[in-house]
Amino acid sequence: MLNLTSNQLTNSELPVITDNYTVLHFDEYPILFTGTNKYGNKIIGSFCDEDDETNTLIYFTIIVSDKDFSNFYKKKISYRELILNSNEIFILEKNYNNKILKSYFVPISDIPLDYIPLESSFIPDKYIVSESLSYSFSLKGKLADLHKALVDDINSINSKIYNYLNESLQTLNIFGITSKIFSQPSNTGSYRLNFDIDFIPNPQLNFFEVDKDKVTEFINQYLNYISQTLPHEKEDFLNNHTEESEDFSIIQNSFKEIFHSSHQEPVSTVSDILIDSINNVAEKLSDVSEFMKSNDSFNSIEVGIINQGQFLSNGTIDSNYKSIVDSKLLSTDTTDEEIKVVSDETPQNYRILVFRINSETGKGGARLYPDSSEKHHKIALTVHTNKKDLANSIFTESLYEDKVVDVMGIATSIDGVYKKIECYL
């Protein structure tokens, strides 16, 4: 038996599951289970031992982060790893009626290795949460805690969340993937705004050669990176420090895996695509964040997915997001008397490589090559046209074929550095 001492006793309610109790494995007793405590913390627990002399059952429970809880349900981390990564563990002594008799708070170093779960202690396969494009945004604080919200506030935040999700999907344009975002009804008794994303293949392009699971995995990692990880990156991150970030590298490799899944080499502009897109998506999420300051219905949003009726959180967005990430985004040049701004008077010939283009709005990004060398300037691209869209244009050709093309346009430079070009079709 475990050697538990009186000085390890605790009256804390932290290890007590009060909601979302789910038994993942049962064999005479609950062997592995999850749930949440009265404070909303995620808990994973397991059967440890039985004491025949006192007729009691011994259980382990640990409190884990939202991210670790989500990764456990996705079979990305084992229960053993979670325990070993913890500093302390709660030990509950229960009777056969499941009543807690005593609870202890014990350092992991005091637990004999024989009691630590095996390396194979992953979630059972039937409970694994597969990668999904169904997102839930749970409104918190103010009226939302009373299961109420003002109609205007709900309409506004619905629109802003849609813009955030829609902007993130522009990253997939290079694969010829378009998408639709559907709004789903909120669950009874909660203020959760639910959205589903469906991919729509373009018959003129190679969508069916792309592994949808790889696309789904990328989008989930990408959205989680922007909402939860980007705020912790270095100052001036997108301008100068992306190559130093392990988390950015993971996103970059996930994006490249989409190319590999269709037996294609990744385009040379992967980094440009992601930097540009992260900047734009973070700005849309900043709009969501700023709205939390001016509405009367909520002041934070917990983001996650619903699986088998259980909300699995990926983290929280609050009103501080914009103020934190602004310093990580691409710098915006301002003009004053000391800065020399030059724009072409008439369209000139330029060599560009498009890495992002919205075929409907004509807005995107490109590399501009001012001479025959590989030196280039990253610029904003705007294409004006009377056509319905830019499908099969020289700009989409450059994007899909990773090809430098000649275009006529009016370029603008600031202190000799090209910043944007406007083209006309």
N, C-alpha and C positions, 0 to 999 in steps of 0.2 A: 504493500500500500504506500501511497504518498505520505511523506512525513510533513504534515501541516502543523504550524504552530499558532498559538493564540495571537501573537503580535501581527500575524498576517490576515487576521479577520477584518472584514470590512462590511459596512452597512450600505454601501453604495448601490444605487439603482441602475448604474450604468450597464452591468452585465445581464440585466433582466429583460428578456424579450417580451414586448407587450403587443407588437403588431407584426403583420406579414410573416408569421411563423410558417416555415416551409421545411418539412422533413425530406431530406435528399436521399437518405438511406436508412432503412429500418430492419432490425434483426433482433426481435424480442424487445429491444428498447430503441429509441431514436439514436442512431449512430452518428449521423452527420446532419446538421440543420442550419438554417439561416433565419434572420428576422431583423427587426429594428427595436430599439428601446424607446422609452417615452420621450426621449429627446430627438429621435429621428436618426440616431447613429446606427450604422450597419453592423450586424453581429454575425459571426460564424462560430458554431459550436460543435462539440463532439462528445460522445460517450467515452469515458476514460476507464472506469473500474466499478466494481460492485463490492461492497463490504457486507458479508453475510452476518457478521457479529452485530452490526448496528442496523442492519436492514436499510442501508442507504446506497444511493447511486452517486457516482462522482462524474462531473462533467467539466470539460474545458470550454471557455468562451473567450473570444478575442473581439475587440472593436477594430474595424478596418476602415480605411478611407473609401470614399465613393469610387475612386479609380481602381483600387485593389478589389473591391467587391465586384465591380463590373468585369475586371479581368479574370476573377475566379469563375464567374458564370460563363465566361467565354473560353474557359479551359486554357488560359494563358499563364496561370500561376496555380500552384498546388496549395492545399491547406497547410502542409508541412512548411513550405516556404514562407507563408504568411505568419505562422507561429514563430519560426526562427528569426524572422525580420522584426518581430515585436520585442519590446523591452520587458513587458510584463504580460501576465495572463491571469484571467479570472478563473477560479476553481469553485464550482458550485456543488454543494452537498444536498441531495434531494431525497425525499422518501419515495415510496412506490406510487404515491398519488401525485407525483410531480411537484410537490410543495418544496420550496427552497428552505432548508433548515439552517444552513450556514453558507457564507460566501467568503472567499479568500482572494487576496491580491498578491500574486507571487512573481518574483523575477524569473524570467525564462531560464537563467543560469541555475536556478534551484530545482528545475524539473529534470529528473533522470531521463537519459536518452531513450530508455525502453518505453517511456510514455509518450514520446514524440511521434506523431503520425508518420507513416511510411512515405517514401518519395513518390509513390503512385497515388497519393491522396488527392486526386483531382475530382472535380465535380462529376457525378455520373452522367454518361452521355445523353440520357434522355432529358436532362435539365439544361444542357448547354444552350446558351443564347447565341444563335447564329448572327452573323453580321446582317444588319437590317437598315433599310432607309426609311424607317418609321420613327419619327422624333416626337417627343413630348416636352412641352415647355410649361412647367408648373409655376404659376404665379404665387409669390409669397409676400406677406406683410400687408398692412392696411386692410382694406375691405376684403381682399382675397382670402385672408385667414378666416373670414366669416362666410366664405363661399359666396361672396358678392363681388360685383365689379360694375363700373359705369359703362354703358354701351359704347360711348365715344372712345373711352380708354381701350376697350377690347378691340374695337375696329382699328384703332391706330396701331396697337401693338401687333395685331394680326398682320397688318400690311408691312410693318417694319421687319417682322420675323420672316415673312415671305421674301422680302427684298434681300435679306441676309442669306437665306438658303439659295435663292435664285442666283445671286452673285457667285456663290461658291461653285455652282454647277457650270459657270462659264469656263472654268478650268478644263472641262472635258471637251470643249469645242474642237480641239485639235484631233480628237478621235471621231469627229462627225456625230457625236452623241448629243441629241436634244432631250429635253425632259419636261415633265409636267409635275407640278406640286399640288397635291390635293389636301384640303382641310378636312379634318375629321371631328366629330362632335366631342365635346369635353365629357370626361367621366362624371357620373353622378357623385355629388358630395365633394368635388374638388374643382379647382380652376386650372385645368390643364388644357393647353392648346396643342392639338395633335396634327401633325403633318406627315403625309406619305409622299415619297418621290418615286415616280415611274420613269424609266428610260424609254425613249422612242427612237428606234433605229432609223437612220437615213438610208433609204434603199440605194442611193447613189454612192454611198461610202461603205467602209468596211466594219461597221459596228459588230456584226455577227462574228467577226474574227477575234473580237476582244472578249476576254473573260469577264463576265458581269460580276463575279465574286471579287475579282481584283479591283474593279471599279468601286464596288460597294465598300470594300475594305479601305481603299484610299480615301473616299469621301468621309467615312467615319473618323479615320485618323486625322484627316485634314481639318475637319470642323472642330474636333477636340483640341488639336494643336492651337488653332486660332483663339478659341475661347479660354483655354486653360493654361497653355504653355507659353504662348507669345508674350503675355504680360511679364513673364519672368526672364525673358531674353535681355541681352545687353542694350544699353542706350544706343541709338542710331543703328539698330540691328539690321534692318533691311538695306541700308546704304552700304554698310561696311563689314558686317560680322556674320553673315549667313554661313560662310565656309567653316566657321569655328564651332557651329552648333551641332551637337549630336542629334538633337530632336529634329532639326531641320533636315539633316541627312536622312533620317528615317522616313520623313515625308517624301523627300526627293526619290529615295529608292522605291517606295511604294508606288509613286507615279511612274517610274521607269518600268515597274513590273507589269503595268497595263500594256506598254509597248511589247515587252517580252512575251506576254500571253498571246499576242497575235503574230509572233515570230517576226517582229520588226525591231530595228535598232532605235533607241530613243533619239529624238531630235536633239540638235546641238543647243537648243534654247530652253531646255528643261528648267534650268535655274532662273532664267528671265521670266518664264511663264509663271513659276511659283511665287517669285518675289512680287511681281506685278499683281497677281491674283490675291495673295495674302494681304497686301496693302488695301486692295479694294474691298475685300470681304471684311477685314477688320474695321474699315470705315463704316460699313453697313451695320456691323455689330455695335459700333460706337453709337450709332443712331438709336439702337435699342436701349443701350445703357443710359443715354442722356434722357430718354423719355421717362425713365424711372424717377427722375427728379421733378417732373412737372405734372404727373398724373396723381389722382386721388385713390387709385385702386390697388396698387402694389408697389414694392420698392426693390424687389429682386426676383430673379427667375432661376429655378433649378432645371437643368437640361438633362434629359435622359431618354430612355426607351421603355416601352411597356412589354413585358414578357410574361405570359401565363398569368395575367392579371396583376403582376408585381411591377412597380416602377423602379427601374434601375438607373440610378443617377450617374451622370458623367461629370457633374460639378455645377457650380452656381455662377451666374453672371450678376453683378450688382452695378450700382450707379457710378462706381469708381473706374470701370473698365476703360472708358475713353481717356481719362486723365493719365492712366498708367501706360496705355499703349501708344499714345500720340508720339512719344519720344522714340519709339521703336520703328515707326513707319518711315516711308520715303519722304525726304524733305521736300517742301514746296518752296520754290524760289519766288522771292518777292522782288519787284522792280523798284529801284530808286535812282537818284541822279547819278550814282557812281557805277551802276551796272549798265553795260552796253547791250541793248536788245536790238537784234537785226532780223528783219523778215524780208523774204524775197518780194519784189514788186510784181513779178510775173512767175508763172510756174516754171520750174527748172527740173532737169533730169537728176534723179537720185537713185542709188542702189540701196534697197532695203530687204530685210529678212523679217517677215511678220511672225510674231510668236503668240499673238492674241488678236482676235477680231470677232466682233458681233456682226454677223452677216445681215442683221436687220437694221441695227442702228448705225453701223459703219464705224463704230469706235473700237479702238484696240491699242496695241503696242507693237513696236518693231525695233529692230536694230538698223541704224543708218550708217552706211559705210561711206565716209567722205572721200576716200581715195581707194587705190587698188590693194592696199594692205588689209590685214585682218582687224585693224583698229576700228572700233565702232562706237557710236553713241546710242544709248537707249532712249527712245523717243515715244511720245504719245502720237497715235495715228488716228486721223479722222478721214473717212472717205465719204464724199458727197455724191449721191447718185439718184437718178430718177427711176431706177429699176426697183422692183419689189424687194430684192435682197442682193447680196454679193456672191451668191452661190455660183461656182464655176468662173469666178473672176480671177484676175492675176493675183489678187490679195489672198484669196483662199488657196490658190495654187501654191503660193509661197509658204503658207501655213502648213498645209498637209504634206507637201513634198520637202519641207525643210530647205527651201531653195531661195537664193538671193535673186531678186527681180529688179528690173528697171521701171521706175514710175515717174510721172510728172507731178510735181506738187509744189506748194508754197511752204517752205521750211522756216522755222524761227530758231535762232540761236541766242544764247545768253552768255556773254563774255567768251564767245568763240565755241561754246559747247551747244550742239544741236539738242533741242528740247521737244519739238513737235513738228509734224508735217500734216498739211491738209491737201488731199488729193481729190480730183473730180473725175467722174466717169459719165 
